[in-house]
Amino acid sequence: MNIEIEVDQNVGILAINRPAVRNAIDLPTAEEIAAALDDVEARPEIRAIVITGRGGFFSAGMDLKAFTATNQRPITATRGAFGIVANPPAKPLVAAIEGAALGGGLEIALSADVIVVAEDAKLGLPEVARGLVATAGGVLRLPSRVPRAVALEMIMTGSPISAARAYEIGLVNRVVPAGTALAGAVELARTIAANAPMAVRAAKAVAVNAVHWDGSDGFALQRRYTDPVRDSADAAEGARAFVEKRPPVWQDA
């Protein structure tokens, strides 16, 4: 299997395990990623997801050797390129990056909600230097994650940036010592998973979709996501636990 799934408390860990090709993604691997995401999305005990790569690499993006040999692009019917970028999970997703996340690797990371990187990591979209465009979410998502001028510089020069620079511009959430990105991501995912899962998913959905809403309509449109949370058992449990000064016991997975 090219994708390994582990569960750490309420955190599902998806690891790309093709270190011989720097965890590059071919079509079978993309299909495994999509299937793995479907699996962890359906498991109520998993409240947050971490995606990472084995062998000290995150992902080199598309497996060009496999594409040359098969003429098959790593695009799935349900989740798009790399099995993730067109339809990321509804549950919170944390990317844990060691080594380089360039091209498709960064596009996979941009599918995540938050990003943890090792201090020696490199991130970038070098497609223009190869006569290509980062169409798997790179040029779409990067301008919404960092200042527009910074995004355009990265997109048009194709030059990678350091972990420190990525943190400075707000592209990544945490920079950790080399070799500890997964541990840092799991720690962050556990903090997220400790919260009410239904509320977290709803809050994420509003934050993701609000960029497409007219400002005057936002309060009405968010109710589709927030009203079920307000009326849930977990909302009542959260209030009770606060009053009783105890940890809440969540029910709505």
C-alpha positions in Angstrom: 0.0 0.0 0.0 1.2 3.5 -0.9 -0.9 5.1 1.8 -0.8 4.1 5.5 -3.5 5.0 8.0 -2.9 5.2 11.7 -5.1 6.5 14.5 -3.7 8.4 17.5 -6.4 9.0 20.0 -9.0 11.0 17.9 -6.5 11.9 15.1 -6.3 10.0 11.9 -2.8 10.1 10.3 -2.5 9.5 6.5 1.1 8.9 5.4 2.2 8.8 1.8 4.7 5.9 1.7 6.7 6.1 -1.5 10.0 7.5 -0.3 11.9 6.0 -3.2 10.2 8.6 -5.5 10.0 11.3 -2.8 6.4 10.4 -2.2 5.4 11.5 -5.7 1.8 10.7 -6.6 0.7 8.4 -9.5 -2.9 7.5 -10.2 -3.0 4.4 -8.0 -1.6 6.5 -5.1 -4.1 9.3 -5.7 -6.9 6.8 -5.6 -5.6 5.4 -2.4 -5.5 8.9 -0.9 -9.1 9.5 -1.9 -10.2 6.2 -0.4 -8.3 6.8 2.8 -9.9 10.2 3.2 -13.3 8.6 2.6 -12.4 6.1 5.3 -11.4 8.6 8.0 -14.3 10.9 7.2 -16.7 8.0 7.9 -15.1 7.0 11.2 -16.8 8.9 14.1 -13.9 8.4 16.5 -11.6 10.4 14.1 -12.1 14.1 14.7 -9.1 15.5 12.9 -6.8 14.4 10.2 -3.0 14.7 9.6 -1.5 14.2 6.1 2.3 13.6 5.9 4.9 11.7 4.0 7.4 9.0 5.0 11.1 9.0 4.7 11.7 12.6 5.4 9.8 13.9 2.4 6.3 15.4 2.1 5.5 14.9 -1.6 7.2 15.8 -4.9 3.8 16.2 -6.5 2.9 14.3 -9.7 5.0 11.2 -10.5 6.3 12.3 -13.9 8.0 8.9 -14.6 4.7 7.1 -14.0 2.8 9.6 -16.1 5.3 9.2 -19.0 5.0 5.4 -18.8 1.2 5.3 -18.5 -0.1 8.6 -19.7 -2.4 8.6 -16.6 -2.6 11.7 -14.6 -3.2 11.3 -10.8 -6.7 12.7 -10.9 -9.6 10.9 -9.1 -13.3 11.1 -10.0 -14.3 12.0 -6.4 -11.6 14.2 -5.0 -9.7 15.5 -8.1 -5.9 15.8 -8.5 -3.8 13.8 -6.0 -7.0 12.4 -4.5 -7.6 15.5 -2.4 -7.3 19.0 -3.9 -10.7 19.4 -5.5 -12.6 18.0 -2.5 -10.7 18.2 0.8 -12.2 16.5 3.8 -14.9 18.2 5.9 -13.0 17.3 9.0 -10.1 19.5 10.0 -6.9 18.7 8.1 -3.3 19.4 9.2 -0.4 19.0 6.8 3.0 17.9 8.3 5.8 18.8 6.0 9.4 17.5 6.1 11.8 18.3 3.3 10.3 20.0 0.2 6.7 20.7 -0.7 7.1 21.9 -4.3 4.5 22.0 -7.1 1.9 19.4 -6.4 3.4 18.8 -2.9 2.5 22.4 -2.0 -0.9 22.0 -3.7 -1.6 19.1 -1.4 -0.5 21.1 1.6 -2.8 24.0 0.5 -5.7 21.6 0.7 -5.1 21.4 4.4 -6.5 23.9 6.9 -3.3 24.4 8.8 0.3 23.5 8.0 3.2 22.5 10.3 6.7 22.5 8.7 10.1 21.4 9.7 12.6 24.3 10.0 14.6 23.1 6.9 11.6 22.7 4.7 11.2 24.4 1.3 7.9 25.4 -0.3 7.1 26.6 -3.7 5.3 26.4 -7.1 8.0 25.9 -9.7 5.6 25.0 -12.5 6.2 28.1 -14.6 9.9 27.2 -14.9 8.7 24.0 -16.6 6.3 25.7 -18.9 3.3 24.7 -16.8 0.7 26.3 -14.4 0.0 25.0 -10.9 -3.6 24.1 -11.8 -4.2 21.6 -8.9 -5.1 24.5 -6.5 -1.8 26.3 -6.4 -2.6 29.5 -8.3 -6.2 29.3 -6.9 -5.5 28.9 -3.2 -2.2 30.6 -2.6 -3.5 34.1 -3.1 -6.1 33.5 -0.4 -3.5 32.2 2.1 -0.9 35.0 1.8 -0.8 38.6 0.6 -1.6 38.9 -3.1 1.8 40.4 -4.1 3.7 37.7 -2.2 1.6 35.0 -3.9 2.1 36.4 -7.3 5.9 36.6 -6.7 5.9 32.9 -5.7 3.7 31.9 -8.6 5.5 33.9 -11.3 9.1 33.4 -10.3 8.6 29.7 -9.3 11.3 30.2 -6.6 10.9 28.2 -3.4 10.8 29.9 0.0 12.2 28.8 3.4 10.1 27.6 6.3 11.0 30.8 8.1 9.7 32.9 5.2 6.6 30.8 4.9 5.8 31.5 8.6 6.5 35.2 8.2 4.0 35.5 5.4 1.4 33.4 7.1 1.5 30.4 4.8 2.3 28.0 7.6 1.1 27.9 11.2 4.1 26.4 13.0 7.8 25.8 12.3 9.3 23.0 14.3 12.7 21.3 14.5 13.6 19.0 11.6 12.3 15.5 12.1 9.4 16.6 14.3 6.8 17.9 11.8 4.5 14.9 12.3 4.7 15.1 16.1 3.9 18.9 15.9 1.0 18.3 13.5 -0.4 15.5 15.7 -0.2 17.7 18.8 -2.1 20.5 17.0 -4.6 18.0 15.6 -5.3 16.7 19.1 -6.0 20.2 20.3 -8.5 20.6 17.5 -10.0 17.1 18.1 -10.6 17.9 21.8 -13.3 20.4 20.7 -16.9 19.5 19.8 -16.5 17.7 16.4 -19.8 19.0 14.9 -19.0 22.5 15.9 -15.5 22.3 14.5 -16.8 21.0 11.1 -19.4 23.7 11.0 -17.0 26.5 11.9 -14.6 25.3 9.2 -17.4 25.1 6.6 -18.4 28.7 7.3 -14.8 30.0 7.2 -14.2 28.2 3.9 -17.4 29.2 2.2 -17.6 32.8 3.6 -15.1 34.0 1.0 -17.7 33.4 -1.7 -20.6 35.1 0.1 -21.7 38.7 -0.1 -21.0 40.4 3.2 -24.7 41.3 3.7 -25.8 37.7 3.2 -23.2 36.0 5.4 -25.2 35.9 8.6 -28.1 34.3 6.9 -26.0 31.8 4.9 -24.0 30.6 7.8 -27.2 29.4 9.5 -27.3 26.3 7.3 -24.2 25.2 9.2 -24.6 26.8 12.6 -28.3 26.2 13.4 -27.8 22.4 13.7 -24.9 23.0 16.0 -26.9 25.4 18.2 -29.6 22.8 18.5 -27.3 19.9 19.2 -26.7 17.8 22.3 -23.1 19.0 22.3 -24.2 22.7 22.6 -26.0 21.8 25.8 -23.2 19.6 27.0 -20.7 22.3 26.5 -22.7 24.7 28.6 -23.2 22.1 31.4 -19.5 21.2 31.4 -18.5 24.8 31.8 -20.9 25.4 34.7 -19.9 22.1 36.3 -16.2 22.8 35.8 -15.5 19.5 34.1 -14.3 18.4 30.6 -17.2 18.0 28.2 -18.2 14.6 26.8 -19.1 15.1 23.2 -21.8 13.0 21.5 -22.2 14.4 18.0 -19.5 12.9 15.8 
